[in-house]
Amino acid sequence: MKKLLTLFLALAIGFGLKAQCPLTEAVDFTSTDCHGTEVHLFDILDGGQAVLIDFFFTTCGPCQQATPKIVESYYAMGCNMHDVFYMEISTSDGDAACQNWANNYGVEYPTISTNGGGNTICSQYGISQYPTVILIMPNRQIVIQDLWPINNAQTVINALEQHGLQQHDCNAASYDPQVAISIDQVLETEVTATFTPNEDCASYAYTMATEAEIQEWMGIAGLDLPEYLWTYGMPGSGVISNTFGDLTPNTEYNIYAVPADIDGNLGEVVIEPVTTTPGGGSDIMPDFTATDIEGNTIHLYDILDAGQAVLINFFLYGDELSEAVMRDMVEAYHLYGCNEHDVFFMEISPNGHDNECQNWVEQFHVEYPTISRDGGGNDIAQDIPVGYYPTIMVIRPDHTFASRDIYPPTLEYILNVMNGEGYEQHECSYDETLTFSMDTVVLPWCEITWITIHNNTAEDAIITNICDERYELGFYIGPDSQEWLSCNVSEYIIPQGESVELGIICCVTGKGLVPDLVTITSNLPDAQFVVMVDDTWSVDENAASVTLFPNPANDIVTLSGKNLGTVRIYNALGQKVDEFEANGSELRINTANYESGIYFVKTNETTLRFAVKH
């Protein structure tokens, strides 16, 4: 009985002596109220609302007196939908008791019981007397540490208004549904647009029509524009990309969209005008001159006027959709002859700089020209214009579009366009070819002679054998190599597009022991290469299988050798510029019309490099 009396005395003292919350800054908590709703304090504050917390317990007399007044102020301040958010936290009551409490006093705001951690929160805030009502501003500062006494609802309202919080009606939340329209691509008969709603937009309806068409349709339906769109437009929710087809070239259209909120209330109609591109033979690809990432000049009309169609892949560096098409692009390049026949491939990026596009080329093993933003890629994309990426277009030699956009951008659809234009598939001349800086090697006595081997294939090449018939020569891979390579066990990888230096040395006494040639074999089909060796070790008696002079050339370069056969000339881009049939042992090639630069001449068994300088 003494302990019980002591408790009653303590409670009586507690009711009579009010104490402020000792904190000046809020402590975050996440809890679940007695109805199962999660409450996260800092989420509410970060959303811009102040928070009023009433700390209580159900058997507290002063709490019972204050709660109806706090509830009345809750309605006056907008029912948690505006400037301030109300909640109450019990230090000692479970869910069932708090639910009864809320029902009895008409509490609609969250009530956190001990099941939701109420006693812990009371301890964190240092609450020792009940009720204690505090106000926390969005900056997390506690600006009212205890609102007491609460004579009536106006006491609470006045205290909140002193901190800039205003009264509001407890009406339903107002929504402002909106939907944005962005134009992704405009073609002759197709337009692609993306619709993006805001958070208040639960759904929307959209269509595309000319001004005359929409007026006619509205008149037939007897509806104004918002109601017509909502009734007859295509429904949408979330972000949607849609392609409108069967349009008329060179015609002005409008894309219409009307948003609606969760209750079905329509918002303001959005209208986005767009004009389809001209059709037919007047649809000409604009010319451009640019520089690829290797420093080569690319002039579109020069390529077209020479008789090749041009396929251009417009891509964004770092874009997943652009990356996804690259396997098919590279495969199509090889199927159509690696820029040597009917079609010339290139790619253009408006955003990737030279260094980024170089990484791109290495990642996807691109062998055709790549034009970056530094080389004029963004200017080209804007002049066409290109509005969506990736965009793969094919231009005929007469400068007209065979396709403004191959969609979907897959190998199947690329082949369909090519077949429709009558372009034939061809094997690539360079697919299984390694090139040497020279095919004649002079061997001074016991000195290393270096030649450069370049892998110009579409894949890595593994050198599997480097042999001479009598095993009298030593071989080094790279100037830093310290070991000779054995004919039977040598193996070395030359990555696609890279070079390696091969050193050859002979220290055997007697010139007759030096063989006439060295054979280099790789893992690629039919890739066996012969390097001629002069068995006199004399520069003056150099016996090359094929030679050319002068190098560099101006107007004429002369090719000499046995069995020249078909002779093809390629520029530094791998594009064939000339082809000849050599009937004798010498062929004179007119280079006066060649642009200055590096070229390759390929005979039946030999590839030589030469320069043209005017």
Secondary structure as the mmCIF struct_conf table of DSSP 4:
data_model
#
loop_
_struct_conf.conf_type_id
_struct_conf.id
_struct_conf.beg_label_comp_id
_struct_conf.beg_label_asym_id
_struct_conf.beg_label_seq_id
_struct_conf.end_label_comp_id
_struct_conf.end_label_asym_id
_struct_conf.end_label_seq_id
HELX_RH_AL_P HELX_RH_AL_P1 LYS A 2 GLY A 16
BEND BEND1 LEU A 17 LEU A 17
BEND BEND2 PRO A 22 PRO A 22
BEND BEND3 THR A 24 THR A 24
STRN STRN1 GLU A 25 GLU A 25
STRN STRN2 THR A 30 THR A 32
TURN_TY1_P TURN_TY1_P1 CYS A 34 HIS A 35
BEND BEND4 GLY A 36 GLY A 36
STRN STRN3 GLU A 38 HIS A 40
HELX_RH_AL_P HELX_RH_AL_P2 LEU A 41 ASP A 46
TURN_TY1_P TURN_TY1_P2 GLY A 47 GLY A 48
STRN STRN4 ALA A 50 PHE A 56
TURN_TY1_P TURN_TY1_P3 THR A 58 THR A 59
HELX_RH_AL_P HELX_RH_AL_P3 GLY A 61 ALA A 76
STRN STRN5 MET A 77 MET A 77
TURN_TY1_P TURN_TY1_P4 GLY A 78 ASN A 80
BEND BEND5 MET A 81 ASP A 83
STRN STRN6 VAL A 84 SER A 90
BEND BEND6 THR A 91 SER A 92
HELX_RH_AL_P HELX_RH_AL_P4 ASP A 95 TYR A 105
TURN_TY1_P TURN_TY1_P5 GLY A 106 GLY A 106
BEND BEND7 TYR A 109 TYR A 109
STRN STRN7 THR A 111 ILE A 112
HELX_RH_3T_P HELX_RH_3T_P1 THR A 114 GLY A 116
TURN_TY1_P TURN_TY1_P6 GLY A 117 GLY A 117
HELX_RH_AL_P HELX_RH_AL_P5 GLY A 118 GLN A 124
TURN_TY1_P TURN_TY1_P7 TYR A 125 GLY A 126
BEND BEND8 GLN A 129 PRO A 131
STRN STRN8 THR A 132 ILE A 136
TURN_TY1_P TURN_TY1_P8 PRO A 138 ASN A 139
BEND BEND9 ARG A 140 ARG A 140
STRN STRN9 GLN A 141 GLN A 141
STRN STRN10 ILE A 142 ILE A 144
BEND BEND10 GLN A 145 GLN A 145
BEND BEND11 ASN A 152 ASN A 152
HELX_RH_AL_P HELX_RH_AL_P6 ALA A 153 GLU A 161
TURN_TY1_P TURN_TY1_P9 GLN A 162 GLY A 164
STRN STRN11 HIS A 168 HIS A 168
HELX_LH_PP_P HELX_LH_PP_P1 ASN A 171 SER A 174
STRN STRN12 VAL A 179 VAL A 186
BEND BEND12 GLU A 188 THR A 189
STRN STRN13 VAL A 191 PRO A 197
TURN_TY1_P TURN_TY1_P10 GLU A 199 ASP A 200
STRN STRN14 SER A 203 ALA A 209
HELX_RH_AL_P HELX_RH_AL_P7 GLU A 211 ALA A 221
TURN_TY1_P TURN_TY1_P11 GLY A 222 GLY A 222
HELX_RH_AL_P HELX_RH_AL_P8 LEU A 225 TYR A 232
BEND BEND13 GLY A 233 GLY A 233
STRN STRN15 MET A 234 GLY A 236
BEND BEND14 GLY A 238 VAL A 239
STRN STRN16 ILE A 240 PHE A 244
BEND BEND15 ASP A 246 ASP A 246
HELX_LH_PP_P HELX_LH_PP_P2 LEU A 247 THR A 248
TURN_TY1_P TURN_TY1_P12 PRO A 249 ASN A 250
STRN STRN17 GLU A 252 ALA A 260
TURN_TY1_P TURN_TY1_P13 ILE A 262 ASP A 263
STRN STRN18 LEU A 266 LEU A 266
STRN STRN19 VAL A 270 THR A 275
HELX_LH_PP_P HELX_LH_PP_P3 THR A 276 PRO A 278
HELX_RH_3T_P HELX_RH_3T_P2 GLY A 280 SER A 282
STRN STRN20 ILE A 284 ILE A 284
HELX_LH_PP_P HELX_LH_PP_P4 MET A 285 ASP A 287
STRN STRN21 THR A 289 THR A 291
TURN_TY1_P TURN_TY1_P14 ILE A 293 GLU A 294
BEND BEND16 GLY A 295 GLY A 295
STRN STRN22 THR A 297 HIS A 299
HELX_RH_AL_P HELX_RH_AL_P9 LEU A 300 ASP A 305
TURN_TY1_P TURN_TY1_P15 ALA A 306 GLY A 307
STRN STRN23 ALA A 309 PHE A 314
TURN_TY1_P TURN_TY1_P16 TYR A 317 GLY A 318
HELX_RH_AL_P HELX_RH_AL_P10 GLU A 320 ALA A 324
TURN_TY1_P TURN_TY1_P17 VAL A 325 VAL A 325
HELX_RH_AL_P HELX_RH_AL_P11 MET A 326 LEU A 335
STRN STRN24 TYR A 336 TYR A 336
TURN_TY1_P TURN_TY1_P18 GLY A 337 ASN A 339
BEND BEND17 GLU A 340 ASP A 342
STRN STRN25 VAL A 343 ILE A 348
BEND BEND18 PRO A 350 ASN A 351
HELX_RH_AL_P HELX_RH_AL_P12 ASP A 354 PHE A 364
TURN_TY1_P TURN_TY1_P19 HIS A 365 HIS A 365
BEND BEND19 TYR A 368 TYR A 368
STRN STRN26 THR A 370 ILE A 371
TURN_TY1_P TURN_TY1_P20 ARG A 373 GLY A 376
HELX_RH_AL_P HELX_RH_AL_P13 GLY A 377 ASP A 383
TURN_TY1_P TURN_TY1_P21 ILE A 384 PRO A 385
BEND BEND20 TYR A 388 PRO A 390
STRN STRN27 THR A 391 ILE A 395
TURN_TY1_P TURN_TY1_P22 PRO A 397 ASP A 398
BEND BEND21 HIS A 399 HIS A 399
STRN STRN28 THR A 400 THR A 400
STRN STRN29 PHE A 401 SER A 403
BEND BEND22 ARG A 404 ARG A 404
BEND BEND23 TYR A 407 PRO A 408
BEND BEND24 THR A 410 THR A 410
HELX_RH_AL_P HELX_RH_AL_P14 LEU A 411 GLU A 421
TURN_TY1_P TURN_TY1_P23 GLY A 422 GLY A 422
HELX_LH_PP_P HELX_LH_PP_P5 TYR A 423 GLN A 425
STRN STRN30 HIS A 426 HIS A 426
TURN_TY1_P TURN_TY1_P24 SER A 429 GLU A 432
STRN STRN31 LEU A 434 PHE A 436
BEND BEND25 SER A 437 SER A 437
BEND BEND26 ASP A 439 ASP A 439
STRN STRN32 THR A 440 VAL A 442
TURN_TY1_P TURN_TY1_P25 TRP A 445 CYS A 446
STRN STRN33 THR A 449 ASN A 455
BEND BEND27 THR A 457 GLU A 459
STRN STRN34 ALA A 461 CYS A 467
TURN_TY1_P TURN_TY1_P26 GLU A 469 ARG A 470
BEND BEND28 TYR A 471 TYR A 471
STRN STRN35 GLY A 474 ILE A 477
BEND BEND29 GLY A 478 GLY A 478
TURN_TY1_P TURN_TY1_P27 PRO A 479 ASP A 480
BEND BEND30 GLU A 483 GLU A 483
HELX_LH_PP_P HELX_LH_PP_P6 TRP A 484 SER A 486
TURN_TY1_P TURN_TY1_P28 CYS A 487 VAL A 489
STRN STRN36 TYR A 492 ILE A 494
TURN_TY1_P TURN_TY1_P29 GLN A 496 GLY A 497
STRN STRN37 SER A 499 ILE A 505
BEND BEND31 THR A 509 GLY A 510
HELX_RH_3T_P HELX_RH_3T_P3 LYS A 511 LEU A 513
BEND BEND32 VAL A 514 VAL A 514
BEND BEND33 ASP A 516 ASP A 516
STRN STRN38 LEU A 517 SER A 522
BEND BEND34 ASN A 523 LEU A 524
TURN_TY1_P TURN_TY1_P30 PRO A 525 ASP A 526
STRN STRN39 GLN A 528 ASP A 534
TURN_TY1_P TURN_TY1_P31 ASP A 535 THR A 536
BEND BEND35 VAL A 539 VAL A 539
TURN_TY1_P TURN_TY1_P32 ASP A 540 GLU A 541
BEND BEND36 SER A 545 SER A 545
STRN STRN40 VAL A 546 PHE A 549
BEND BEND37 PRO A 550 PRO A 552
STRN STRN41 ALA A 553 ALA A 553
BEND BEND38 ASN A 554 ASP A 555
STRN STRN42 ILE A 556 GLY A 561
BEND BEND39 LYS A 562 ASN A 563
STRN STRN43 GLY A 565 ASN A 571
TURN_TY1_P TURN_TY1_P33 ALA A 572 LEU A 573
BEND BEND40 GLY A 574 GLY A 574
STRN STRN44 LYS A 576 ALA A 582
BEND BEND41 GLY A 584 SER A 585
STRN STRN45 GLU A 586 ASN A 590
TURN_TY1_P TURN_TY1_P34 ALA A 592 ASN A 593
BEND BEND42 TYR A 594 TYR A 594
HELX_LH_PP_P HELX_LH_PP_P7 GLU A 595 GLU A 595
BEND BEND43 SER A 596 SER A 596
STRN STRN46 GLY A 597 LYS A 602
BEND BEND44 ASN A 604 GLU A 605
STRN STRN47 THR A 607 VAL A 612
#
